[in-house]
Amino acid sequence: MLDSFKQAYMPETTFPDRTIDTDKCSRCGRCYETCPAGGFSWTKGEVPVPIGFGGFKQACINCENCMAVCPSGAIALSGSLTIHKGRYKTYLSGHMQPPNPFNQEHPDYAVIEKELTEVERMIFTRRSNRLFKDKAVSKDMIHRVLEAGRFAPSAGNGQPYQFIVITRQAVINELESRSMTVLKLLKNTYLNRNGRKKLWKSAFFSASSYLMVNKFDPRPMTAMEKADRNMGRIFFNAPCVILILKQKHGISNPDLDAGICTQNMVLAAHAMGLGTCIVSLPMVPLSYPIMAGFRKKIGIKHPFEAVTSIAIGHPKGKIDGIVARDTPPVTWIE
Ligand SMILES: Cc1cc2nc3c(=O)[nH]c(=O)nc-3n(C[C@H](O)[C@H](O)[C@H](O)COP(=O)(O)O)c2cc1C
């Protein structure tokens, strides 16, 4: 019990080692810009430096997107993110592997790729895109993406979703700035600037983790810090944001339906050459009473509630690509 209390806030974590080959590095800063955790410091013309902050030894969530966007293959990650104890303990094997659909001993994606279907290729190469061109997405393309969502499977064919497509920058800005007011308060309380875990923070975040375990995982705190450093740009200057709403009274588990619908849209968008990032950071603030006026303004009405959103646009340079992922346990019952 005491251990669980100690480990609910800033739990003991092993982070992957990130190294940058200074000979290969083109000093473009794309890894710095794309990292969802604000995990690099960078001065123009210099080699980026992997960093941690606020009590995180390294600000890294192990997504390998820095490697995917690097034009010169200069970044290497070894090890995996492991939270050792407590409420946020990870249950992964720590064994990171590239896609291995044919269960080979030494999978080589370049060879495997030729045997794959277009859908598999899209699934394996899709990366969350946080670098967007300053270019609008055409209404036709957005419509195609929405159609992919509309044809997702749903429990009892309930189709418990609605979509809000925002391309008016002023509204995206307002959603960002209103959400950041709440998110900044949370992450400024959470982050541990002087390197010591304060007892009251352990008590507060431990209690919070019992009330809302999913909301107090340490990892999203790094995304909030990144957004804060980036002038509150939660949607990375994407020209379009699609909100996915669920009908709260929907059959069975409307959150699951909304998630499946979201992924349909994301894969369709990547197949069309667009880039996407699923963004949930603003969803908790958006549900708060202080945002009732904004919800009304953008058309969120009971019994609907925003589940997540997709930032969508034209990717700036190559972003999609192959990375390694952990290998969760699989039980075969034959
Ligand atoms: C439900 C959900 C919510 C997410 N919210 C955010 C977010 O708020 N901000 C962000 O930068 N990325 C967000 N992501 C993207 C994840 O960080 C990303 O999927 C993960 O790091 C794996 O990287 P990949 O998508 O490139 O494979 C979210 C993803 C999902 C599925």
Ligand as a Chemical Component Dictionary entry (heavy atoms), coordinates in Angstrom:
data_LIG
# 
_chem_comp.id                   LIG 
_chem_comp.type                 NON-POLYMER 
_chem_comp.pdbx_formal_charge   0 
_chem_comp.three_letter_code    LIG 
# 
loop_
_chem_comp_atom.comp_id 
_chem_comp_atom.atom_id 
_chem_comp_atom.alt_atom_id 
_chem_comp_atom.type_symbol 
_chem_comp_atom.charge 
_chem_comp_atom.model_Cartn_x 
_chem_comp_atom.model_Cartn_y 
_chem_comp_atom.model_Cartn_z 
_chem_comp_atom.pdbx_ordinal 
LIG C1  C1  C 0 -6.293 8.100  -27.810 1  
LIG C2  C2  C 0 -5.005 8.782  -28.204 2  
LIG C3  C3  C 0 -4.736 10.047 -27.736 3  
LIG C4  C4  C 0 -3.571 10.719 -28.118 4  
LIG N1  N1  N 0 -3.362 12.006 -27.698 5  
LIG C5  C5  C 0 -2.256 12.652 -28.097 6  
LIG C6  C6  C 0 -2.066 14.007 -27.730 7  
LIG O1  O1  O 0 -2.894 14.615 -27.058 8  
LIG N2  N2  N 0 -0.946 14.631 -28.161 9  
LIG C7  C7  C 0 -0.011 13.993 -28.935 10 
LIG O2  O2  O 0 0.988  14.599 -29.301 11 
LIG N3  N3  N 0 -0.175 12.695 -29.309 12 
LIG C8  C8  C 0 -1.279 12.029 -28.918 13 
LIG N4  N4  N 0 -1.480 10.729 -29.318 14 
LIG C9  C9  C 0 -0.501 10.075 -30.201 15 
LIG C10 C10 C 0 0.369  9.081  -29.432 16 
LIG O3  O3  O 0 1.333  9.785  -28.686 17 
LIG C11 C11 C 0 1.041  8.148  -30.452 18 
LIG O4  O4  O 0 0.043  7.400  -31.081 19 
LIG C12 C12 C 0 2.043  7.195  -29.809 20 
LIG O5  O5  O 0 3.123  7.893  -29.256 21 
LIG C13 C13 C 0 2.596  6.195  -30.832 22 
LIG O6  O6  O 0 3.197  6.865  -31.911 23 
LIG P1  P1  P 0 2.695  6.600  -33.417 24 
LIG O7  O7  O 0 1.249  7.041  -33.470 25 
LIG O8  O8  O 0 3.572  7.434  -34.287 26 
LIG O9  O9  O 0 2.830  5.147  -33.668 27 
LIG C14 C14 C 0 -2.639 10.054 -28.955 28 
LIG C15 C15 C 0 -2.920 8.777  -29.432 29 
LIG C16 C16 C 0 -4.092 8.147  -29.075 30 
LIG C17 C17 C 0 -4.389 6.771  -29.621 31 
# 
loop_
_chem_comp_bond.comp_id 
_chem_comp_bond.atom_id_1 
_chem_comp_bond.atom_id_2 
_chem_comp_bond.value_order 
_chem_comp_bond.pdbx_ordinal 
LIG C1  C2  SING 1  
LIG C2  C3  SING 2  
LIG C2  C16 DOUB 3  
LIG C3  C4  DOUB 4  
LIG C4  N1  SING 5  
LIG C4  C14 SING 6  
LIG N1  C5  DOUB 7  
LIG C5  C6  SING 8  
LIG C5  C8  SING 9  
LIG C6  O1  DOUB 10 
LIG C6  N2  SING 11 
LIG N2  C7  SING 12 
LIG C7  O2  DOUB 13 
LIG C7  N3  SING 14 
LIG N3  C8  DOUB 15 
LIG C8  N4  SING 16 
LIG N4  C9  SING 17 
LIG N4  C14 SING 18 
LIG C9  C10 SING 19 
LIG C10 O3  SING 20 
LIG C10 C11 SING 21 
LIG C11 O4  SING 22 
LIG C11 C12 SING 23 
LIG C12 O5  SING 24 
LIG C12 C13 SING 25 
LIG C13 O6  SING 26 
LIG O6  P1  SING 27 
LIG P1  O7  DOUB 28 
LIG P1  O8  SING 29 
LIG P1  O9  SING 30 
LIG C14 C15 DOUB 31 
LIG C15 C16 SING 32 
LIG C16 C17 SING 33 
# 
